[in-house]
């Protein structure tokens, strides 16, 4: 697979936008990318869709894959859920999300 970097904009809980650069050839997800930039994302379960500590809101028109049953079940139990809620650990860094804008959900 060809190494390519994509741009991801994360809006933190204070409303500040952070432009992150993420590699598409390392099987990373949004939660891991945020942690690598020291953004306040806990990712308690390590990316298994078993907590909601990486919940974020999709703020761009970026098409994302259908949510898995595991992701939907977890969001059913989470706080501050909106229609555009996603788990960062379930959004994988790939060319198709280049330019995505996400806002971190409030901490519980």
GROMACS elastic network, one bead per residue, 0.5 to 0.9 nm:
[ bonds ]
;  ai    aj funct       b0    kb
    1    24     6  0.88430   500
    1    25     6  0.65593   500
    2    24     6  0.83498   500
    2    25     6  0.69379   500
    3    23     6  0.68207   500
    3    24     6  0.63421   500
    3    25     6  0.52842   500
    3    26     6  0.85795   500
    4    22     6  0.83458   500
    4    23     6  0.58036   500
    4    24     6  0.56096   500
    4    25     6  0.69228   500
    4    94     6  0.87262   500
    4    95     6  0.78244   500
    5    21     6  0.61836   500
    5    22     6  0.52507   500
    5    24     6  0.59126   500
    5    25     6  0.83839   500
    5    93     6  0.89167   500
    5    94     6  0.86976   500
    5    95     6  0.81407   500
    5    98     6  0.84302   500
    6    20     6  0.82770   500
    6    21     6  0.56774   500
    6    22     6  0.53119   500
    6    23     6  0.63929   500
    6    24     6  0.70100   500
    6    93     6  0.76478   500
    6    94     6  0.74946   500
    6    95     6  0.65969   500
    6    97     6  0.76794   500
    6    99     6  0.70321   500
    7    19     6  0.67018   500
    7    20     6  0.57910   500
    7    22     6  0.64062   500
    7    97     6  0.83919   500
    7    98     6  0.54298   500
    7    99     6  0.51302   500
    7   100     6  0.72874   500
    8    18     6  0.81592   500
    8    19     6  0.58489   500
    8    20     6  0.50940   500
    8    21     6  0.62303   500
    8    22     6  0.71566   500
    8    30     6  0.85218   500
    8    97     6  0.79581   500
    8    98     6  0.65542   500
    8    99     6  0.53863   500
    8   100     6  0.52870   500
    8   101     6  0.62243   500
    8   102     6  0.79008   500
    9    17     6  0.63907   500
    9    18     6  0.55121   500
    9    20     6  0.60221   500
    9    21     6  0.87098   500
    9    99     6  0.69475   500
    9   100     6  0.62338   500
    9   102     6  0.62817   500
    9   103     6  0.83719   500
   10    16     6  0.81879   500
   10    17     6  0.56366   500
   10    18     6  0.51650   500
   10    19     6  0.65483   500
   10    20     6  0.74052   500
   10    34     6  0.80292   500
   10    39     6  0.88977   500
   10   100     6  0.84828   500
   10   101     6  0.59781   500
   10   103     6  0.56349   500
   10   104     6  0.71077   500
   11    14     6  0.78135   500
   11    15     6  0.56540   500
   11    16     6  0.53744   500
   11    18     6  0.61483   500
   11    19     6  0.88002   500
   11   101     6  0.75786   500
   11   102     6  0.61839   500
   11   104     6  0.62415   500
   12    15     6  0.53579   500
   12    16     6  0.54405   500
   12    17     6  0.64120   500
   12    18     6  0.75262   500
   12    39     6  0.76605   500
   12    40     6  0.79405   500
   12   102     6  0.88380   500
   12   103     6  0.61685   500
   12   104     6  0.54850   500
   12   105     6  0.84019   500
   13    16     6  0.74628   500
   13    40     6  0.86550   500
   13   103     6  0.75215   500
   13   104     6  0.59616   500
   13   105     6  0.70825   500
   13   106     6  0.64463   500
   13   107     6  0.85477   500
   14    17     6  0.89655   500
   15   103     6  0.82586   500
   17   103     6  0.85893   500
   20    33     6  0.78537   500
   20    34     6  0.80975   500
   20    37     6  0.76521   500
   21    33     6  0.84368   500
   22    28     6  0.81087   500
   22    30     6  0.87597   500
   22    33     6  0.66766   500
   22    93     6  0.68776   500
   22    94     6  0.89137   500
   23    26     6  0.62584   500
   23    27     6  0.83535   500
   23    28     6  0.76021   500
   23    93     6  0.69713   500
   23    94     6  0.80558   500
   24    27     6  0.67163   500
   24    28     6  0.72727   500
   24    92     6  0.83608   500
   24    93     6  0.52381   500
   24    95     6  0.68171   500
   25    28     6  0.79458   500
   25    93     6  0.82619   500
   25    94     6  0.80736   500
   26    93     6  0.83842   500
   27    92     6  0.69537   500
   27    93     6  0.69274   500
   27    94     6  0.85273   500
   28    31     6  0.82429   500
   28    32     6  0.61835   500
   28    33     6  0.68144   500
   28    89     6  0.85806   500
   28    91     6  0.87443   500
   28    92     6  0.59806   500
   28    93     6  0.57570   500
   28    94     6  0.88235   500
   29    32     6  0.54222   500
   29    33     6  0.62424   500
   29    34     6  0.87484   500
   29    47     6  0.82834   500
   29    88     6  0.66928   500
   29    89     6  0.53452   500
   29    90     6  0.66399   500
   29    91     6  0.54401   500
   29    93     6  0.53541   500
   29    94     6  0.89059   500
   30    34     6  0.60966   500
   30    35     6  0.85804   500
   30    54     6  0.84926   500
   30    87     6  0.85179   500
   30    89     6  0.57773   500
   30    90     6  0.75993   500
   30    91     6  0.57646   500
   30    92     6  0.63803   500
   30    93     6  0.67709   500
   31    34     6  0.52260   500
   31    35     6  0.62919   500
   31    36     6  0.87081   500
   31    41     6  0.67264   500
   31    42     6  0.81930   500
   31    43     6  0.64690   500
   31    46     6  0.87959   500
   31    47     6  0.73849   500
   31    54     6  0.59339   500
   31    55     6  0.87405   500
   31    87     6  0.79958   500
   31    90     6  0.82088   500
   31    91     6  0.81069   500
   32    35     6  0.50665   500
   32    36     6  0.61352   500
   32    37     6  0.87623   500
   32    41     6  0.86765   500
   32    43     6  0.79637   500
   32    46     6  0.86492   500
   32    47     6  0.81181   500
   32    88     6  0.82164   500
   32    89     6  0.71423   500
   33    36     6  0.50763   500
   33    37     6  0.65128   500
   33    38     6  0.87869   500
   33    39     6  0.87962   500
   33    93     6  0.86406   500
   34    37     6  0.52357   500
   34    38     6  0.63059   500
   34    39     6  0.51981   500
   34    40     6  0.75565   500
   34    41     6  0.64775   500
   34    88     6  0.87931   500
   35    39     6  0.56177   500
   35    40     6  0.71984   500
   35    41     6  0.61716   500
   35    42     6  0.76748   500
   35    43     6  0.82624   500
   36    39     6  0.76522   500
   38    41     6  0.79733   500
   39    42     6  0.88597   500
   40   104     6  0.86465   500
   41    44     6  0.87684   500
   41    53     6  0.65812   500
   41    54     6  0.55690   500
   41    55     6  0.85460   500
   41   104     6  0.79822   500
   42    45     6  0.86843   500
   42    46     6  0.87770   500
   42    53     6  0.54823   500
   42    54     6  0.63547   500
   43    46     6  0.54121   500
   43    47     6  0.63590   500
   43    51     6  0.75538   500
   43    52     6  0.76778   500
   43    53     6  0.52810   500
   43    54     6  0.53696   500
   43    88     6  0.85870   500
   43    89     6  0.76367   500
   44    47     6  0.77991   500
   44    50     6  0.84254   500
   44    51     6  0.65978   500
   44    52     6  0.81920   500
   44    53     6  0.62905   500
   44    54     6  0.82155   500
   45    48     6  0.57973   500
   45    49     6  0.71397   500
   45    50     6  0.58566   500
   45    51     6  0.59412   500
   45    52     6  0.86669   500
   45    53     6  0.83230   500
   46    49     6  0.82904   500
   46    50     6  0.85992   500
   46    51     6  0.89508   500
   46    89     6  0.80593   500
   47    50     6  0.76225   500
   47    51     6  0.84813   500
   47    54     6  0.86013   500
   47    87     6  0.88532   500
   47    88     6  0.82420   500
   47    90     6  0.73178   500
   48    51     6  0.78242   500
   48    70     6  0.88047   500
   48    89     6  0.73034   500
   48    90     6  0.82641   500
   49    52     6  0.72122   500
   49    70     6  0.62732   500
   49    71     6  0.56879   500
   49    73     6  0.89170   500
   49    74     6  0.66609   500
   49    87     6  0.71322   500
   49    89     6  0.68445   500
   49    90     6  0.71006   500
   50    70     6  0.77193   500
   50    71     6  0.80541   500
   50    73     6  0.89830   500
   50    74     6  0.63534   500
   51    54     6  0.78455   500
   51    55     6  0.88277   500
   51    74     6  0.64759   500
   51    75     6  0.85906   500
   51    77     6  0.88692   500
   51    78     6  0.80343   500
   51    87     6  0.88493   500
   52    55     6  0.53088   500
   52    71     6  0.89636   500
   52    74     6  0.65712   500
   52    75     6  0.68252   500
   52    77     6  0.83155   500
   52    78     6  0.60179   500
   52    79     6  0.83321   500
   52    87     6  0.65937   500
   52    88     6  0.88573   500
   53    78     6  0.88260   500
   53    87     6  0.81311   500
   53    88     6  0.88280   500
   53   105     6  0.86343   500
   53   107     6  0.74189   500
   53   108     6  0.83092   500
   54    86     6  0.83973   500
   54    87     6  0.55915   500
   54    88     6  0.52059   500
   54    89     6  0.67160   500
   54   104     6  0.75669   500
   54   105     6  0.78222   500
   55    75     6  0.82174   500
   55    78     6  0.84905   500
   55    81     6  0.83406   500
   55    85     6  0.65967   500
   55    86     6  0.56813   500
   55    88     6  0.58630   500
   55    89     6  0.84430   500
   55   103     6  0.88272   500
   55   104     6  0.65125   500
   55   105     6  0.55925   500
   55   106     6  0.84599   500
   55   107     6  0.89902   500
   56    81     6  0.89539   500
   56    84     6  0.81690   500
   56    85     6  0.56641   500
   56    86     6  0.54916   500
   56    87     6  0.61513   500
   56    88     6  0.62846   500
   56   102     6  0.61278   500
   56   103     6  0.53556   500
   56   106     6  0.86140   500
   57    81     6  0.86190   500
   57    82     6  0.74702   500
   57    83     6  0.83514   500
   57    84     6  0.52040   500
   57    86     6  0.60676   500
   57    87     6  0.85452   500
   57   101     6  0.85267   500
   57   102     6  0.54087   500
   57   103     6  0.50404   500
   57   104     6  0.64395   500
   57   105     6  0.65594   500
   58    61     6  0.78470   500
   58    62     6  0.79328   500
   58    84     6  0.53259   500
   58    85     6  0.65190   500
   58    86     6  0.70769   500
   58   100     6  0.78310   500
   58   101     6  0.63147   500
   58   103     6  0.66751   500
   59    62     6  0.83631   500
   59    84     6  0.76528   500
   59   100     6  0.77921   500
   59   101     6  0.52888   500
   59   102     6  0.53744   500
   59   103     6  0.67787   500
   60    63     6  0.86856   500
   60    99     6  0.82798   500
   60   100     6  0.58869   500
   60   101     6  0.51306   500
   60   102     6  0.72514   500
   61   100     6  0.77944   500
   61   101     6  0.85161   500
   62    96     6  0.79638   500
   62    97     6  0.61649   500
   62    98     6  0.83046   500
   62    99     6  0.78392   500
   62   100     6  0.58160   500
   62   101     6  0.80309   500
   63    96     6  0.78107   500
   63    97     6  0.73746   500
   64    67     6  0.83427   500
   64    91     6  0.76456   500
   64    96     6  0.81925   500
   64    97     6  0.74163   500
   65    68     6  0.87827   500
   65    91     6  0.82203   500
   67    70     6  0.80944   500
   67    71     6  0.60677   500
   67    72     6  0.64410   500
   67    86     6  0.79941   500
   67    90     6  0.81659   500
   68    71     6  0.51831   500
   68    72     6  0.62900   500
   68    73     6  0.85698   500
   68    90     6  0.85711   500
   69    72     6  0.51051   500
   69    73     6  0.59859   500
   69    74     6  0.85440   500
   70    73     6  0.51269   500
   70    74     6  0.61897   500
   70    75     6  0.86609   500
   71    74     6  0.51759   500
   71    75     6  0.61998   500
   71    76     6  0.86137   500
   71    86     6  0.76993   500
   71    87     6  0.68148   500
   71    90     6  0.74951   500
   72    75     6  0.51253   500
   72    76     6  0.61612   500
   72    77     6  0.89491   500
   72    86     6  0.86453   500
   73    76     6  0.50882   500
   73    77     6  0.68651   500
   74    77     6  0.53750   500
   74    78     6  0.63898   500
   74    87     6  0.86678   500
   75    79     6  0.78845   500
   75    81     6  0.66802   500
   75    85     6  0.77026   500
   75    86     6  0.77587   500
   75    87     6  0.78809   500
   76    79     6  0.84678   500
   76    81     6  0.79256   500
   77    81     6  0.89124   500
   78    81     6  0.63998   500
   78   108     6  0.86741   500
   79   105     6  0.88769   500
   79   106     6  0.84429   500
   79   107     6  0.85544   500
   79   108     6  0.66927   500
   80    85     6  0.86544   500
   80   105     6  0.69444   500
   80   106     6  0.69733   500
   80   107     6  0.87739   500
   80   108     6  0.82781   500
   81    84     6  0.80351   500
   81    85     6  0.58088   500
   81    86     6  0.87204   500
   81   105     6  0.81748   500
   82    85     6  0.51453   500
   82    86     6  0.88660   500
   83    86     6  0.87699   500
   85   105     6  0.82003   500
   86    89     6  0.86536   500
   86    90     6  0.75306   500
   86    91     6  0.78886   500
   87    90     6  0.54737   500
   87    91     6  0.70434   500
   88    91     6  0.53789   500
   88    92     6  0.81918   500
   88   102     6  0.89721   500
   89    92     6  0.72738   500
   91    94     6  0.88244   500
   91    97     6  0.87507   500
   92    97     6  0.84275   500
   93    96     6  0.82918   500
   93    97     6  0.69174   500
   93    98     6  0.82011   500
   94    97     6  0.59168   500
   94    98     6  0.71887   500
   95    98     6  0.54465   500
   96    99     6  0.88431   500
   97   100     6  0.54309   500
  104   107     6  0.85873   500
  105   108     6  0.89262   500
